[in-house]
Amino acid sequence: MNRLKSMIFVIGVMLFTLAATSIYLSIQGIAAIIPEESYEDRGVHTFLAYQVLPTQVANTGATGRSRRMNPTKTVYKVDYLDVSGSGYQWHEQVLSRDQGQDMVDAGRMVQRRVLSIRDEGTYITLEPEQDAQSYTDGLKQKYTYTLGMSAAYILIYLGTWAVLWNIKRGKA
């Protein structure tokens, strides 16, 4: 029974730490959202797959020694170029070089909406049905949901500890 209690305590503390970290990152994410007025819609563009390249990314799937020995892993990205010649590019991660090469060989074309960020001199690409408002609303919703769920867990955790403390104090 004591082993079960200590395991529940450790799991609760780990989840509490995760919730606190999620709150911190959610607040940072909300603060970093660029207002929709800062985006300029450049319209929907057609992008053509033109090459597959390997790239190194952090190895988040491994744990312990495996992650220390292999901190990065190779993934493949298909590069797309705007067919109108405006110079816009977009990249998509694929499972294998062969899959990406099949996309390039087939001349795969995709539609993407381009939003330029005036203050930063860069741009982002979105699904064609999205616009600046739906993009920023989606980000706000994601961060707010994470913030709310994490705060709810912390309140439940602290409330449970308060009830247990009162019960224990009443028995003593």
N, C-alpha and C positions, 0 to 999 in steps of 0.2 A: 504493500500500500504506500509506503514511504517513497519507493522508487517511482510509482505512478505520479505521486504529488510533485516530486522534484522534476520529473519529465514535463508535466503540465506547466510548472513554474518556468522552466527554461524555454519552452515553446512560447509561452505568453510573453516573456521578456523579449525573445527574438522578434515576435510579431509587433510588439510595442516599438522596438527599435526600427523595424521596417516601416511602420506607420508614421513615426516621427520623421524619418528620412523622406518618405513620400510627401509629407506635408511640406517640408523644406523645399524639395524639388518642384512641387506643384506651384508653390508661391513664386519660386524663381521663374518657372515656365510662364506663369500668368504675367509676371512683370516684363518678360522678354518678348511677349507677343507684339508684333508690329501692328499699329492701328490700320484698319482697312483703308483709311484715307491716304496712307503712304504708298499704296499699290496703284499702279497704272495698268489697266487691262490692254494688252497688246494683241488680243484676239486669239482665235484658235488657229494653230499651225499644224501642218502635217510633217511628221518626222520619219525619216527613213533609216533603218538599221544599216550601219556601214562597217562595223568592226566589232570583234570580240577580243577583250583584253583581260589577262589575269591581273588581280590586284590583291594586296595584302590588307586584311582587316583584323581587328582584335579577336582572339579566340575565346569567345564567351561561352562556348559549349563545353569546354573542358573544365575540370576541377583539379585542385591539389597539384600534385607533381606533374601531371599531364599538361596543365596550363603553364606551369613554370618552364617546362621543357619546350613547349610550343606556344609562345605567347601570341603568335599571329597564325592565320591560316589564309590559304589562297582561295579566292572566289572569282567568279567570272562575271564580267559586266559587258552588256551589249551597249555600244555607243550609238546614239541616234543623232542625226543632223537634220536641221530644218531644210526642207526641199526648196523653199522660196529663196534661199541664199542669204537670209538675214543673219546667219551665224549662231542662232540659238542651238543649244545642244541639250540632250537629255540622256540619262543613263539608267539602265535596268539590270538588276542582278539576276543571273540565271543559275541553274543547278550545275551545269557542266559546259565545257567548251563546245562539245558537239551540239548541244541544244542551242546555244547561242549562234554557232556557225550555221545551223539549219535556218535560224531566223534571218540571218544576213543573206544567205543564199536564196531564200524565198522572197527577198525584197520586202520584208515586213514593214508596213507603214502604220503609224499610230497618230491619233489626233490628241493634242495637248493644248490647254489654254496657257498662255504665257502672261505672267504678271511681273512687271518690272518694279523694283523697289527703288524709288527715286533717291532717297537719302543715301543709300549704300551703293548705288550704281550697279546692282546685280539684278537677277531675275529668278523666279521660280516657275516650275511648270506644274499644272494641275490637270485633273480630269476635265474634259471639255464642258461638262455640265456645272462645274464649280465656278464660283467667282470669288472676289476678295472677301466679301461678307461671309459667304458660306465657309470659306477656308478659316477665317479668324474665329467665327462662331464655333466651328468644330474643335479648334484648338482650345478655346475657352471652356467648352463643354467637357472635353477630355480632362483638362487640369482641374476643373471644378469638381467633377465626379470623383477623381482620385483624392482630392483634398477632403471632400465630404466623407468618403468611405474611411479614410484614415482617421479623421477626427472622430467619427462614430466609434471606431474600434478603440481609440484611446479613452473615450468617455466610458464605454462599456467596461474596459479593463480597469480603469480607476474606480468606477462604481462598484465593480465586483470586489475589488480589494477593500473598499470602504465597508461594504456589507460584511465581508469575512472578518475584518478587524473589529467591527462592532459586535459580531457574534462571539468572537474569541474574548473580547473584553468583558462581555456580559457573563460568560461562563467562569471567568477568573475571580 
